[in-house]
Amino acid sequence: MWKKRLRDLIKIGRLRLIAPNGDLVELGGTPYLSHHRQLEVTVRLHGSLTPFKLMLDPHRYLGESYMNGDLTIERGDLWDFIELIGYNFEEPRPDITNGFAALANSVLRRIQQHNDLTASRRNVAHHYDLSEDFYRLFLDADMQYSCAYFRSPNASIEEAQTAKKEHIAAKLLLAPGMRVLDIGCGWGGMALFLARTHQVRVVGITLSTEQLAVARARAMGLEDRVSFELMDYRKVEGSFDRIVSVGMFEHVGIPQYAQYFQTMTERLAPDGVALVHSIGRMRGPSRTSGFIRKFIFPGGYVPALSEVLPTIERSGLWLTDLEVLRIHYAETLRLWRERFMANRHRLPPQYDEKFCRMWEFYLASSEMSFRFNGFMVFQLQLSRSVNAVPLTRDYMTTQEHLMATAAE
């Protein structure tokens, strides 16, 4: 049964599938994607139950099978296989006509994303409390762990991550002495960049003890302008001229959206400006894949804008600018994946081969999501006042150009 279904699905490229009993199934037609490039992959399945698991829940078991060694690649590599899948399997659009299915899907999503204070800390620790040395194997020198911004398609990861920070800073309309809150500050790169380049005072908050230790160590010499705290966004007090949140909103969860934006409204000065940078979906609400939810980001969810904007409207905040970045994260993930593969031999002993395969699959499948499955990044500029930002967007380009020129 599973062989027949696959034959109907593979149209682009060529897949040779070796079943657990040794049978060879050849799928697809010509392997050529163009006159100069072909896509041909041979995959071997191990264990009699593996084919049925893959048919039952491919979103979970494809990654899990590769991680556990139940799926091995004998011709090509994992990215070749993932790319072939991307060309042939389109993510289904949500069925808005089936009322019961839509309701069940909505309820399940909310249960999976119930991130109270305890769950949020536990979920963050699962992913971000890995060692600093591990992340340095594939991130840029500033340890930016979010979508870069490619002014040029040939930019290095360092150049593109610097451009991302400049792009965000331009939207924040910063002035010396302003008080800035960085929600989900990571290893401190954005906070330190803003403090150095714009002479602002930044409070960065994180739920990761590992990230906090690194951020505080990096702030040596800038203690008068930057501080980092182990704190949930719901516990922040005080007023801020600017709020920035990069790559954190994906961990909030739909049930907490109202509280997230209400907190932002309460913490933002009357003429303040906020910038939220998050992964999003262009095909409407869906569910986090079983593999990502179990092994990578428990409690995480990539929202559609249709799930976010109504909450912003009810919060009283103005949406003063919205930008969608499409292929930028695909290119970011490609560079991370290439660095990870080149440096995986340097991993500490606690990160075994199974762990390496898990992360390789995470990086490759995430890249596929941005190239083929409608994932993108959105940047929301928000304010409490209709007059908080200029009438046109020209100021962003001007400020960004000034920062790029000053850095040369």
Stockholm file with secondary structure:
# STOCKHOLM 1.0

chainA/1-408         MWKKRLRDLIKIGRLRLIAPNGDLVELGGTPYLSHHRQLEVTVRLHGSLTPFKLMLDPHRYLGESYMNGDLTIERGDLWDFIELIGYNFEEPRPDITNGFAALANSVLRRIQQHNDLTASRRNVAHHYDLSEDFYRLFLDADMQYSCAYFRSPNASIEEAQTAKKEHIAAKLLLAPGMRVLDIGCGWGGMALFLARTHQVRVVGITLSTEQLAVARARAMGLEDRVSFELMDYRKVEGSFDRIVSVGMFEHVGIPQYAQYFQTMTERLAPDGVALVHSIGRMRGPSRTSGFIRKFIFPGGYVPALSEVLPTIERSGLWLTDLEVLRIHYAETLRLWRERFMANRHRLPPQYDEKFCRMWEFYLASSEMSFRFNGFMVFQLQLSRSVNAVPLTRDYMTTQEHLMATAAE
#=GR chainA/1-408 SS CHHHHHHHHCCSSEEEEECTTSCEEEEESCCEEETTEECEEEEEECSTTHHHHHHHCHHHHHHHHHHHTSEEEEESCHHHHHHHHHHHCCCCCCCSSCHHHHHHHHHHHHHHTCCCHHHHHHHHHHHHTSCHHHHHTTSCTTCCCSCCCCSSTTCCHHHHHHHHHHHHHHHHTCCTTCEEEEESCTTSHHHHHHHHHHCCEEEEEESCHHHHHHHHHHTTTCTTTEEEEECCGGGCCSCEEEEEEESCGGGTCGGGHHHHHHHHHHHEEEEEEEEEEEEEESSCCCCCCHHIIIIICTTCCCCBHHHHHHHHHHHTCEEEEEEEECSHHHHHHHHHHHHHHHHGGGSCTTSCHHHHHHHHHHHHHHHHHHHHSCEEEEEEEEESSTTSSCSSTHHHHHHHHHHHHHHC
#=GC SS_cons         CHHHHHHHHCCSSEEEEECTTSCEEEEESCCEEETTEECEEEEEECSTTHHHHHHHCHHHHHHHHHHHTSEEEEESCHHHHHHHHHHHCCCCCCCSSCHHHHHHHHHHHHHHTCCCHHHHHHHHHHHHTSCHHHHHTTSCTTCCCSCCCCSSTTCCHHHHHHHHHHHHHHHHTCCTTCEEEEESCTTSHHHHHHHHHHCCEEEEEESCHHHHHHHHHHTTTCTTTEEEEECCGGGCCSCEEEEEEESCGGGTCGGGHHHHHHHHHHHEEEEEEEEEEEEEESSCCCCCCHHIIIIICTTCCCCBHHHHHHHHHHHTCEEEEEEEECSHHHHHHHHHHHHHHHHGGGSCTTSCHHHHHHHHHHHHHHHHHHHHSCEEEEEEEEESSTTSSCSSTHHHHHHHHHHHHHHC
//
